[in-house]
């Protein structure tokens, strides 16, 4: 459920920034909006990437940790 909430908020923030970017006529503000949109796109990509990794990872309770001193 957390990934769904994160995705929703990222999408909402991106849509708001894109609307502000379209309505804006000040170049300096547009630069900041563009940077914020880029950061949110990267966060969205990272969030979806981490979600896929967590779904694919299978925890083996008998697998030894490489830092275990007994190994």
N, C-alpha and C positions, 0 to 999 in steps of 0.2 A: 504494500500500500504506500510505503514511503516514496518509492520511485515514481508512482503515479502522482502523488502530491507535488514532488519536486518538478516533474515534467509540466504539470499544470501551471505552477508558479513561474517557471522559466518561460513557458509559452506566453503567458499573460504579460510578463515583463517585456518580452521581445515585441509583442504586438503594440504595447504602449509606447515603447521607444521608437518603433517604426512609424507610428502615427505622428509622434512629436517630430521626428526627422523630416517627414513629408510636409508638415505644417510650418517648419522652421525656416527663417530666411536669414539667420545670422550664421556666418561661416564658422566662427569660433565655437558656437554652441553645437553646430552640426558635427564638428570634429569630435567633441566629447560624447555626443549621442552615438556616433559611429563606433567609437572605442568601447562604449558600454554594450552596444549590440554585439560587437565581436566577442567581448568577454562572455556574454550570456550564451552565444552560440558555442563557444569552446566549453563552457560549463555543461551545456546540454549534451554535447557530444561525449564529454567525459562521463557524465552521469549515465547515459545509455550504454556506453562501453563498459563501465563498472557493473551495471546491472546484468549485462550478458555474461560477464566473467563470473559473477556470483551465482548465476543460475546454472552455469556449466560446471562449476567446481563441485566435485564430489569429495566430501570429507571421509577419509578412511581412518577409522578409530585405531587401527593397528599399525598405521604408518609411523615410522620413527622420524622425529625431527632431526634435521642435519646438525643441529647444535646440541643434541643430546650427548652428554659426556660418556654415556655407556656405549655409544656407537664407535 
